[in-house]
Amino acid sequence: MKFKLSILLLLLTSLSLFAQQYSFDAGTVAPFQSAEPGKSQLSIVNVPYKDGNAALQWNWTAPTSIVIDYQVTLKNFRDGVIFWVYNEVPRSTPLVGEFRDASNNVRYTFNFGLNFKGWRICRIGSRYMSGNKSVSTNLKLHLLTPSGVSQGTLFIDRFSFAADVNYQNAPDAQQPNNTEANYINHWNSLWKWESELTYDLPLPASLNATQHASLQAVEQGIVKRLPQAANTSAISNAKTQFTNYAIRKEGNYWVGAPLVVKPDKTASDITLAELGSMMYGLALDAVYNGSQTSAQQYIDLWDFAHDQGFAYGSAMGNNHHYGYETKQIFLSAYLMRETLKSSAKINDVAATLSFWSGLPESRRVFDQTREGVVDSWNTLLFARLISAMLIQDLPQRYRAVQSLVRWVDTSLAFTPGNMGGLKPDGTIFHHAGHYPAYGVGGFSGLGDFIATLPGSEFNLTLSARQNLADALFAMSRYTHLTDWSIGMSGRHPHDGGMPAGVIESFGLLSLLGGVYNANESIDSKLAGEYLRLQTENTALKQQLSSFTTAAVPSGFYVYNHAAAGVHRFGNNMVTIKGYNSDVWGSEIYTNDNRYGRYQSYGAVEIFNEGTPVSRSNSRFNEAGWDWNRLPGTTTIHLPLNLLESPITSTLMARSKEDFAGASSLSGEFGIFGMKLREENLINNTNYTRDFQARKSVFAFGKRLVCIGTGISNSNVNYPTETTLYQQTINTTADRMSVNGTFYDATGYSFDTQIPVYSTVVSDLSGNYYRVASQSRVIVEGKEQVSKHNKTRAETRGNFITARIDHGKNPAGAAYEYMIMLRPTPVEQRRWSNDPGYRVLQADNQAHVVRDTISGVTAYVSFEAASFSSGLVRSVDAETLLMFKYQDDSNITLSVCDPSLRLPVKTNNSDNTTLEGVAVTREILLDGNWQLKQANSKVNVSQQNNQTVLSVTCQLGIPVEFELKKLETSVKNILNSDLKIITRDNHIEINGLTAAVSVFDITGKLLAFKNNLSEKKIFFLNEGKLYMLLAYLPDNSMLTHKFYL
C-alpha cells in the first residue's frame, strides 16, 4: 500500500496531533479490513476514482462493516476523518461511522447520508460526533452499512484521519451537523438556507401580462451583461483544459482530473475555477461559433461536475470563498440555457446553481446578523439572479426574482454594530471594518443586478436606493479620481481604487428613479456624478449626456465608522485617519501588509498632483517606501523586522482608547482628534505599550493646522517622529524649498539640529508646511531601501522626507504645524508670516484653535475640560466641537462624539450585532442662547446668564444646529388660562406652556425652560422682585411680575 504521512503541529493542550492519509494507487486495500469476510469484499478498482488513478470498492451484504486497522486518538475537538464516497444508488438511510475502543465499545459516532449518486465528501471533526467520549485513545474506525438495505456497493477514496478538520466545514445534505451554529455564516450556509427557509411571498397561480413583461425585461437585462461575442483566448484555453484534464466517461463512470474545492486542491486536481473557465469557453464557442462539439463537451462537463459532487445538496467540504471561482459557471449556464433545455439538463443544472448561489437565502428578507453580505453582492448576487431566471416554471421564477429583489432591498439597510454592509455615514463594512477594497466588488455586483431592473416592475425602495447612493457618493469623496489613501487601504497599501464597475453603478442606479429628488425619473445627482467619474465614452454615458456633470467634491466629510475625515478643497483631497477601540487601524495578514502598523496613527495624506490626480501621481509609491513614515503619523521609527507584525496570523489591532475621529461644520470646515495609544488587546510583541500622544487636525480651506501634545514613550532605542511628508523623487529636476530657498531634492539634507521656531518647508507637489512649534525639523532626499509588504523582497526608490524629530524616549513632546495646500506665492508668503489662526489651548486636556480668516473656532477636548474665556466654558467629556458666529446674535455649532461606543469590543474581524450606544454631551456656553429651530438631539436650558447644551450623540455623526441670543425684552399680553402660584422659595406655573423665562428687575435672564409641559417650577432667592415671560403653544406670550 502506498500511503503518505503528514505531521501537522497544532498547539493544542501541548500535544501534537497527526494526520494519516491513504491512497489506493498501489493496489492494496490495507489497512481497510472486512469485519465479516463473508459479507464484505474489498478490492481496488481503476474507475471511479477521486485521487490518483484508483479507489477502494466495497461490495457488501448487510448488515456488516469494515474497519480501518489504524489506532487514532480523538480529543473531542477538530481532529477527525475526511474521505470521499461514490454511491451508485441513492439510499434513504446513512452510512454509519463508529470509533470503537479496544473493548469494541463505541466512543464516537457519526452518520453520512447516502441520498445521492456520484461522489460526495464525508468531513467531520470529533467535536461534532456523538457518543460516550470518555475513552479517546486507541480507537479504530468502523464503517457500518446503511440499515434496511440488503446489499450494495460503495467506493471510497482520498481517505485521511485529519489533525484539523477546519471549522469552516460546510454542512450539506449528507452531513448537516458537521460544524456548530456559530460557524455557519456566509459561505458555508448553503444547506442551512436550503433546508430551513421557505418562501413567505405567495406563489402566483399564473402570471399576468405585466409580470410576463417584467421577466422578459430582466432576461434582456441579463443578456446585455453577458459577453456579446466569442473570445478566442477563452475558447482556446477551455479546449486545452478539457483535453489536458482528460474528462471522459469510462463505462458508467465519469473520470478525469478530480474536482475539489480550492482548500483541498493538489497538483493533480481541478477546482471550481477551472471548471468555470472550461464551461465559459465552451459556451462561447457553442453560442457564437456554432460548435456542436463544444456544445456536447459543455453538457459532458455538467455530467462530470454533478458526478464529482458539484451538485444540489452537496457543499464539497470547506468551500470557503468559492464565490470568487464560480462566476463563469453561472454566466455559461445562461448562455447555454436553450441547449440545456433541449438536452433535458436544465432542471438539474438550475437546482445545482440555485443551491450553490445561495438563492434559498432570498426566500426571506436579509438577516442582519449574518456576516459577508459584501462578498455576496460581489460574487453571488448576479449568480442568484441567473439561477432564479433558469427556473422553468414561470410563477416560481417570478416569485424567486421578486423575493430576490426584496432580499437585496433589505440587505441595503444599515447593519448594526460592526456587521458587514452599509453604515449611516456611507462607509461599507467587511471584516468588521470599513473596507473599500472589498466594497468595490460589492458595489459592482449590485450594479450588475440593478442593470436588469429597468423596464420591469421590480425596483428597490427609495430608502434602499438612498442608502446605496449615499455609500457610492461617500466612496467618490474619499477617492480622487478613483484612488483612496493608504490609511483606507486595509491590507493593500499603495493599491486600490474604484474600478469601472463601481463607476457604472452610479449611472445604473440613477436609472431606477429619483433618489435625491423623488419627482425625477432619472436621478440627476447620480447621473452627474457618473459623468464626472466616467472617462470613457460608454453607452450609458451617451444615454445620460443631457445631465450636468457634477463638480469635484468640496467640503469636509466625516466617516467615523472609519475614524476618518476627508477634506476636499479645489483639486486637493486630504485623508485624515485614526483608529480606536471600535475601529481597527490596519489589516495585517501573514503575507499582506506586513509593515502596516502605522496606517492609522493620525495619518494626513494629501492627493493633489497629476492629471488625473492619483496616488502614484501624488508621489506615493511602494518601491523604497519607508513604512515608518506615513504623512501625518506620529511613530517610533523601527527597523522593519521589529515593525513587522509579531504574529503569523491576522492582526487587526484596535486601541484601548475610544476617542478618535472627525467632525465638521457647515459641510465646509472640519476637525479630527485622536488619543493615540499603541498598546492593543491582541499582541504587543515589539510594540511600545506606553507610547501615547494626543493629536488633532483643523481643516480651514487651503490650510490645515496639525497639533500634537503629550507625546511620550519609554523606547530608548529608536526615535519618535512626526512625518510631514514622504514623496517619490521622480527626476533629478524635482525641487523643494526650505525657508524660502529652493533646492534640488536629490541628495538634499537639512537638519535644524536643535529645536527652533517657524521652519517652512515645501514638498514636491507644491504644498507647504509651516512648523510653528519649537521643533527639530529634518529633511532628507536620498535613495531608500525597504521591503515589499507581501514578499519581503528588497525594494529601492528615491524619496524626499520631512519630519519632526521628537528624540528617543520623549516625555510630553509636542508639535504644531500648518499645511498650505498648493498656495499661490502671495498666499504662501502671507501665511508663512501670519498663518491666519491662533492656538488658544494645546495640552493633554484640549486643543483649541480659532481661525481668524473663516471665523471658525474648534475644540478637540480629550477629556472633561473648563475654559476661562470665550463662548464655550466647559465640556463634560471627550468631544469634538466647532462653532462660527453668523452675526452678534446667531451662531452655528456642531457637537460630535466620534466614538461608535459599541457595547462589545471585538478583536480582528470578529463581529458584534449590538448597536453603538448613544451618549449625551453637556456643554456650558457663556450668555443666554436658544435654539433657532427645534432639534430632537439638543436640549437647551439657561441659568445665571449661561446656557447648558445637552446634545445626544450616536455613531460618530455630528449634530449641527443654530443658536440665537435669547430675547430679554417682554410685552404685556394678558392671558388668563394660566395659574401662577408663588411659594416661599419658588414659583409654579400651572397650565400648558412651551417655554418660560424668569428675569430679575434689570432684565438679566436667570432661568429658562423650553419643554412643552403643563407645569413648570422655578426655585429662586427670596426677598426679590422678578419678571416672568411665558411662551404659549399658540405663539402668544404672558408676562407676570411677582415678588418672593
Secondary structure, 3 states (H helix, E strand, C coil): CCEEEEEEEEEECCEEEEEEEECCCCCCCCCEEECCCCCEEEEEECCCCCCCCCEEEEEEECCCEEEEEEEECCCCCCCEEEEEEEECCCCCCCEEEEEECCCCCEEEEEEECCCCCEEEEEEEEHHHCECCCCCCCCEEEEEECCCCCCEEEEEEEEEEEECCCCCCCCCCCCCCCCCCHHHCCHHHHHHHHHHHCCCCCCCCCCCCHHHHHHHHHHHHHHHHHCCCCCCHHHHHHHHHHHHHCCCEEECCEEECCCECCHHHCCCCCECHHHHHHHHHHHHHHHHHCCCHHHHHHHHHHHHHHHHHCCCCCCCCCCCCCHHHCCHHHHHHHHHCHHHHHHCCCHHHHHHHHHHHHCHHHHHCCCCCCCCCHHHHHHHCHHHHHHHHHCCCCHHHHHHHHHHHHHHHHHHCCCCCCCCCEECCCCCEEECCEECHHHHHHHHHHHHHHHCCCCCCCCCCCHHHHHHHHHHHHHHHHCCECCECCHHHCCCCCCCCECCHHHHHHHHHHHCCCCCCCCCCCCCHHHHHHHHHHCCCCCHHHHHCCCCCCCCCCCEEEEECCCCEEEEEECCEEEEEECCCCCCCCCCEECCECCCCHHHHCCEEEEECCCCCCCCCCCCCCCCCCCCCCCCCCEEECCCHHHHCCCCCCCECCCECCCCEEEEEECCCEEEEEEEEECCECCCCCCCCCCCEEEEEEEEECCEEEEEEEEEECCCCCCEEEEEEEEEECCCCCCEEEECCEEEECCCCEEECCCCECCEEEECCCCCEEEECCCEEEEEEEEEEEEECCCCCCEEEEEEEEEEEEEEECCCCEEEEEEEECCCCHHHHHHHHHCCCEEEEEECCCEEEEEECCCCEEEEEECCCEECCCCCEEEECCCEEEEEEEEECCEEEEEEECCCCCCCCCCCCCCCCCCCCCCEEEEEEEECCEEECCCCCCEEEEEECCEEEEEEEECCCCCEEEEEEECCCCCCCCCCCCCEEEECCCEEEEEEEECEEEEEECCCCEEEEECCCEEEEEEECCCCCEEEEEEECCCCCEEEEEEEC
